Amino acid sequence: MSNSDPLAGQIVATDAGWRVPGIANLHSHAFQRAMAGLAEHQTHPEDSFWTWREIMYRFAARMTPESTYAVAAQLYAEMLEAGYTHVCEFHYVHHQPDGTPYADPAAMSRALIAAARDTGIGMTLLPVLYMTGGFDGRELSVRQRRFGHDVDGFVRLLDLLRPQQNASLRVGCAFHSLRAVPETAMREVLSALPADAPVHIHIAEQVGEVQDCLALRNARPVEWLLREFPVDRRWTLVHATHLTGEETRGIAASGATVAICPTTEANLGDGLFPLRDYLQAGGRWGIGSDSHVSVSPVEELRWLEYGQRLVTRHRNIAVLRGSPSVGRTLLAGVLDSAADATGLTPDPQDAVWLDAHAPVLAGATQEDLVDRWLFAGNRPLVRSVRVGGRDVVADGRHVDHEAIARRYGATVRRLLED
């Protein structure tokens, strides 16, 4: 970002309320919304991401195209109500539970596309390549089989989906992680992609992942990726939590985006991204709601800043020279990375209107509005949202809220039946 005001003209007082730009959610696993709150009981004294993953696998095994549509539609409606106008869907539940492809190999992907279309949110669909169970190349476990592809099958899936692209849908590609995709497979897939296709990857999320990479590749995950691949602006590195100073500066220099997911990273006990050092290095970043224990850009951005305050014992961390407002710096950051991370240029007509009559916004100005939106409480302030010329939220609720919620409720009850 330059030191000129990147929000100039994007925050406007109107008769309908304060108009602000919509936010891109850079990392989503839609099905996990239905299990939010169901993993908050101790299963082991050393509970971590790895024990949470066992619960997630059991839940993923129950998903079908029909239930995926119902859960995703509820999630995407909630995103729109919160001020997200685009979602990057990191989709890895591809096949039937035993690993057999559906008659239509793209059935699960199409369910997600339909949910985005019907709710009105913009989508970057990121089908995920998932091949191995660890850096040592072990086979996928029984519970991972429905995630898996070989390279040829994965490229065919992308070819099936790409013709559906339009002004609100982009099909990119995701590698689940370095532990799940061998180097040769990554190279083959990248060579088969359009040159401008967005590429996302989980990386350096847990300490155990870093340790395994060091043991088997003699390099840390981000260190290895930056050395072996031409990482640039079309890449989004998801989490990148555990970095050395050199890795932090390396990502910033590459032009890649880091998708930071503060509420999920906190919920899983993963750690804190080195935000201050990354900002000082000129790094690009965005936010994602990932496992959807929270569906709120306000909470993601607030806790991105608060995590830094807790670890440094100082205030007002996410600022840049010429941008002393934390809220405006945060909002400008997510807007700056959106086009490259999503692969779509945001429509300038897409917008969110905040409730100008909310008590916490009394007397608000263009200069302090975003700080007050992000840091003045938990009452939802989004009143209306327009995406792609379509009004999708009115009076704080998605226009199809009732029908979507009824279908979701019935679906979740079935998913939770023994």
C-alpha positions in Angstrom: 0.0 0.0 0.0 1.2 3.5 -0.7 1.2 6.2 2.0 -1.7 8.0 0.2 -5.1 7.3 1.6 -6.2 3.9 0.1 -9.7 4.4 1.4 -10.3 7.8 -0.2 -13.8 7.8 -1.7 -14.7 4.4 -0.3 -16.3 5.5 3.0 -19.3 7.6 2.3 -22.2 8.9 4.4 -25.5 8.2 2.5 -29.2 8.3 3.3 -29.1 4.5 3.6 -26.2 4.6 6.1 -22.4 4.6 6.0 -21.3 3.0 2.8 -18.1 0.9 3.1 -16.5 -1.6 0.8 -17.3 -5.3 1.2 -14.6 -7.6 2.5 -13.2 -10.8 0.9 -13.0 -13.9 3.1 -9.8 -15.5 1.9 -10.2 -18.9 3.6 -13.2 -21.0 4.2 -14.0 -24.7 4.8 -17.8 -24.4 4.5 -18.8 -27.8 6.0 -17.0 -27.0 9.3 -19.7 -24.3 10.1 -22.0 -27.1 11.0 -19.6 -28.5 13.7 -18.7 -25.1 15.2 -19.0 -25.4 19.0 -18.9 -29.2 18.9 -15.2 -29.6 19.6 -15.0 -27.5 22.8 -14.7 -30.4 25.3 -11.4 -31.9 26.3 -10.5 -35.2 24.7 -6.8 -35.2 25.9 -4.8 -33.1 28.4 -2.7 -31.9 25.4 -5.6 -31.1 23.1 -4.4 -29.3 19.9 -5.1 -29.0 16.2 -4.3 -32.6 15.9 -6.9 -33.8 18.3 -9.5 -31.4 16.9 -8.7 -32.9 13.4 -10.0 -36.3 14.6 -13.4 -34.7 15.3 -13.4 -32.9 12.0 -12.7 -36.1 10.1 -15.7 -37.8 11.7 -18.0 -34.9 10.8 -16.6 -34.7 7.2 -17.5 -38.3 6.7 -21.2 -37.5 7.0 -21.3 -34.7 4.3 -23.2 -35.2 1.1 -23.7 -32.9 -1.9 -27.2 -32.0 -0.4 -25.9 -31.3 3.1 -23.0 -29.4 1.7 -25.3 -27.1 -0.2 -27.5 -26.5 2.9 -24.6 -25.8 5.2 -22.8 -23.6 2.7 -25.9 -21.6 1.9 -26.4 -20.8 5.6 -22.7 -19.9 6.0 -22.6 -17.7 3.0 -25.8 -15.9 4.1 -24.2 -15.3 7.4 -21.1 -14.0 5.7 -23.1 -11.5 3.7 -25.0 -10.4 6.8 -21.6 -9.7 8.4 -20.1 -7.7 5.5 -18.2 -10.3 3.6 -19.0 -10.0 -0.1 -16.6 -12.7 -1.5 -15.4 -16.1 -0.3 -12.4 -18.2 -1.2 -13.7 -21.8 -0.6 -10.8 -24.1 0.1 -12.7 -27.3 -0.8 -11.3 -30.8 -0.1 -14.3 -33.1 0.6 -14.5 -34.3 -3.0 -15.6 -38.0 -3.0 -17.9 -40.4 -1.3 -16.8 -41.5 2.2 -15.0 -44.6 1.0 -13.1 -42.5 -1.5 -15.1 -43.6 -4.6 -15.9 -40.6 -6.8 -19.5 -39.5 -7.3 -21.1 -40.3 -10.7 -20.4 -36.6 -11.3 -16.8 -36.1 -9.9 -17.6 -32.4 -9.4 -20.8 -33.0 -7.4 -19.5 -31.6 -4.1 -17.9 -28.6 -5.9 -21.1 -27.9 -7.8 -23.0 -27.9 -4.5 -20.8 -25.1 -3.2 -21.1 -23.1 -6.5 -24.9 -23.4 -6.2 -24.9 -22.2 -2.6 -22.8 -19.1 -3.6 -24.9 -18.4 -6.6 -28.2 -18.7 -4.7 -27.1 -16.6 -1.8 -25.4 -14.0 -4.0 -21.9 -14.0 -2.6 -18.9 -13.9 -4.9 -16.8 -17.1 -4.9 -13.3 -18.2 -5.7 -13.6 -22.0 -5.7 -10.3 -23.6 -4.7 -10.5 -27.4 -5.3 -7.8 -28.9 -3.1 -5.2 -31.5 -4.1 -4.6 -33.9 -1.2 -2.4 -36.9 -1.9 -0.4 -38.1 1.1 -0.7 -38.3 4.8 2.6 -36.7 5.7 6.0 -35.4 4.6 7.2 -39.0 4.5 4.7 -39.8 1.7 2.5 -42.2 3.7 -0.8 -43.2 2.1 -4.0 -41.3 3.1 -5.7 -42.7 6.1 -9.2 -44.3 5.7 -10.8 -41.0 6.9 -8.8 -39.0 4.4 -9.7 -41.1 1.3 -12.6 -38.9 0.3 -10.2 -36.0 0.0 -7.7 -37.6 -2.3 -6.9 -37.3 -6.0 -4.0 -38.3 -8.2 -2.7 -35.5 -10.4 -4.6 -36.5 -13.6 -7.9 -36.8 -11.7 -7.4 -33.4 -10.0 -6.6 -31.7 -13.3 -9.7 -33.2 -14.8 -11.8 -31.8 -12.0 -10.4 -28.3 -12.6 -11.1 -28.7 -16.3 -14.7 -29.7 -15.5 -15.3 -26.7 -13.3 -13.5 -23.9 -15.2 -16.2 -23.4 -17.8 -18.6 -22.3 -15.1 -16.5 -19.2 -14.4 -18.3 -15.9 -14.7 -18.1 -12.4 -13.3 -18.8 -13.7 -9.7 -17.1 -17.1 -9.9 -13.4 -17.9 -10.3 -11.9 -21.4 -10.2 -8.4 -21.5 -8.8 -6.4 -24.3 -7.2 -5.3 -25.2 -3.7 -2.6 -27.5 -2.4 -3.7 -28.7 0.9 -0.2 -28.4 2.5 3.4 -29.4 1.8 2.8 -32.6 3.9 -0.1 -33.6 1.7 1.2 -32.9 -1.8 4.6 -34.1 -3.1 6.8 -31.7 -4.9 6.5 -33.3 -8.3 2.7 -33.2 -8.1 2.8 -29.5 -7.3 5.0 -28.8 -10.3 2.7 -30.9 -12.6 -0.4 -29.1 -11.5 1.1 -25.7 -11.7 2.2 -26.4 -15.3 -1.4 -27.3 -16.2 -3.0 -24.2 -14.7 -3.8 -20.9 -16.5 -1.0 -18.5 -15.7 -3.3 -16.2 -13.8 -5.1 -18.8 -11.7 -5.0 -18.1 -8.0 -3.0 -20.7 -5.9 -3.6 -21.2 -2.2 -1.9 -23.4 0.3 -1.9 -24.1 4.0 1.5 -23.6 5.4 3.4 -23.4 8.7 0.2 -23.6 10.7 1.5 -25.8 13.5 4.8 -26.3 15.1 4.7 -30.0 14.4 4.4 -29.3 10.7 7.5 -27.1 10.9 9.4 -29.8 12.8 8.5 -32.5 10.4 9.5 -30.4 7.4 12.9 -29.6 9.0 13.5 -33.3 9.7 12.7 -34.6 6.3 13.6 -31.7 4.0 16.2 -29.9 6.1 14.2 -26.6 5.7 11.2 -24.9 7.2 8.0 -25.0 5.2 8.0 -21.4 4.0 11.8 -21.4 3.5 11.4 -24.5 1.3 8.5 -23.2 -0.7 10.1 -19.8 -1.4 13.3 -21.6 -2.5 11.7 -24.2 -4.7 8.7 -22.4 -6.3 8.2 -19.0 -8.1 5.9 -17.7 -5.4 4.4 -14.4 -6.5 1.2 -12.3 -6.3 -1.1 -15.1 -7.4 -0.2 -17.2 -4.3 -2.0 -17.0 -1.0 -0.2 -18.6 1.9 -2.8 -19.6 4.5 -1.8 -19.1 8.2 2.0 -18.9 7.8 1.9 -18.6 11.6 5.4 -19.9 12.5 8.0 -17.9 10.6 11.5 -16.8 11.1 12.4 -13.2 10.3 13.9 -14.2 7.0 10.8 -16.1 6.0 8.6 -13.1 7.0 10.6 -10.8 4.8 10.7 -13.4 2.1 6.9 -13.7 1.8 6.7 -9.9 1.8 9.2 -9.6 -1.0 7.4 -12.3 -3.1 4.2 -10.2 -3.3 2.2 -13.2 -2.1 -0.8 -12.7 0.3 -1.0 -14.3 3.7 -4.5 -15.3 4.7 -4.6 -14.8 8.5 -7.5 -16.5 10.4 -7.3 -15.2 13.9 -10.4 -16.7 15.4 -9.6 -20.2 14.1 -5.9 -19.9 14.9 -7.0 -19.0 18.5 -9.6 -21.7 18.7 -7.1 -24.4 17.6 -4.3 -23.0 19.8 -2.1 -22.6 16.7 -0.2 -19.4 17.6 0.1 -15.7 16.5 1.2 -14.4 13.1 4.1 -11.9 13.3 2.0 -9.1 12.1 4.1 -6.1 13.1 7.3 -7.4 11.4 5.3 -8.4 8.4 3.7 -5.0 8.0 7.1 -3.3 8.4 8.4 -5.5 5.6 5.6 -4.3 3.3 3.8 -7.7 3.3 0.3 -8.2 1.9 -2.4 -10.0 3.8 -6.1 -10.7 4.2 -8.4 -12.5 6.6 -10.4 -15.7 6.5 -12.9 -17.3 8.9 -11.6 -20.9 8.1 -13.4 -23.2 10.5 -16.2 -20.6 11.1 -16.2 -20.6 14.9 -16.9 -17.0 14.1 -18.4 -15.5 10.9 -17.4 -11.9 11.4 -14.8 -9.7 9.7 -15.1 -7.4 12.7 -14.0 -10.2 15.0 -11.2 -11.4 12.7 -9.7 -7.9 12.4 -10.2 -7.0 16.0 -8.5 -10.1 17.2 -5.7 -9.7 14.7 -4.9 -6.5 16.4 -5.6 -7.7 20.0 -3.4 -10.7 19.7 -0.5 -8.4 18.9 -1.4 -6.2 21.8 -1.4 -9.1 24.2 2.0 -10.5 23.0 3.7 -7.1 22.9 1.9 -5.4 25.8 1.5 -2.3 23.6 -1.5 -0.7 21.8 -2.2 0.3 18.2 0.1 -2.2 16.5 -1.5 -2.5 13.0 -0.5 0.9 11.7 1.7 2.2 8.9 3.6 5.5 8.4 0.9 7.9 7.3 -1.9 5.6 8.5 -2.1 5.9 12.3 -5.7 4.6 12.5 -5.7 0.9 13.3 -9.1 0.3 11.8 -8.4 2.1 8.5 -5.0 0.3 8.2 -6.7 -3.0 8.7 -9.5 -2.3 6.2 -7.0 -1.0 3.6 -4.9 -4.1 4.0 -7.7 -6.6 3.3 -8.9 -4.5 0.3 -5.3 -4.3 -1.1 -4.9 -8.0 -1.4 -8.4 -9.0 -2.5 -8.0 -9.0 -6.3 -4.8 -11.1 -6.3 -6.0 -13.6 -3.7 -9.5 -14.1 -5.3 -8.5 -13.8 -8.9 -11.3 -11.3 -9.5 -11.2 -7.5 -9.5 -13.7 -6.4 -6.9 -16.8 -4.7 -8.4 -16.8 -1.1 -7.2 -20.6 -1.3 -7.0 -20.4 -4.0 -4.4 -20.9 -2.4 -1.0 -22.0 -2.7 2.6 -24.1 -0.1 4.4 -23.7 0.3 8.2 -26.4 1.5 10.5 -25.9 5.2 10.8 -28.4 5.3 13.7 -26.5 2.8 15.8 -25.6 4.4 19.2 -21.9 3.3 18.8 -21.7 5.3 15.5 -23.2 8.5 16.9 -21.3 11.5 15.6 -19.0 9.2 13.4 -16.8 10.8 10.8 -15.0 9.3 7.8 -11.8 9.4 9.8 -13.1 7.4 12.8 -15.9 5.3 11.4 -13.9 2.2 10.7 -12.2 2.3 14.2 -15.6 2.6 15.8 -17.1 -0.3 13.6 -14.2 -2.6 14.6 -13.5 -1.7 18.2 -16.7 -0.3 19.7 -18.7 -3.4 20.6 -20.4 -6.5 19.3 -23.8 -5.3 18.0 -23.9 -6.2 14.3 -23.9 -2.9 12.3 -24.4 -4.2 8.8 -27.8 -3.1 7.5 -27.7 -3.8 3.8 -25.4 -5.4 1.3 -25.3 -5.3 -2.5 -23.2 -7.7 -4.6 -23.1 -7.9 -8.4 -26.0 -5.5 -8.6 -28.2 -7.7 -6.4 -29.5 -6.6 -3.0 -28.7 -9.6 -0.8 -29.1 -8.2 2.7 -31.8 -5.8 3.9 -32.5 -4.6 7.4 -29.6 -6.7 8.6 -30.9 -10.1 7.3 -30.2 -12.0 4.2 -33.2 -11.7 1.8 -33.7 -15.5 1.9 -32.8 -15.9 5.6 -35.9 -17.9 6.7 -35.8 -20.6 4.0 -32.0 -21.0 4.3 -32.1 -21.3 8.1 -35.0 -23.9 8.0 -33.1 -26.1 5.5 -29.9 -25.7 7.5 -31.5 -26.6 10.8 -33.1 -29.8 9.3 -29.7 -30.7 7.7 -27.7 -30.3 10.9 -30.2 -32.4 12.9 -29.8 -35.2 10.4 -26.0 -34.9 10.5 -25.9 -35.2 14.3 -28.2 -38.3 14.5 -26.3 -41.4 15.7 
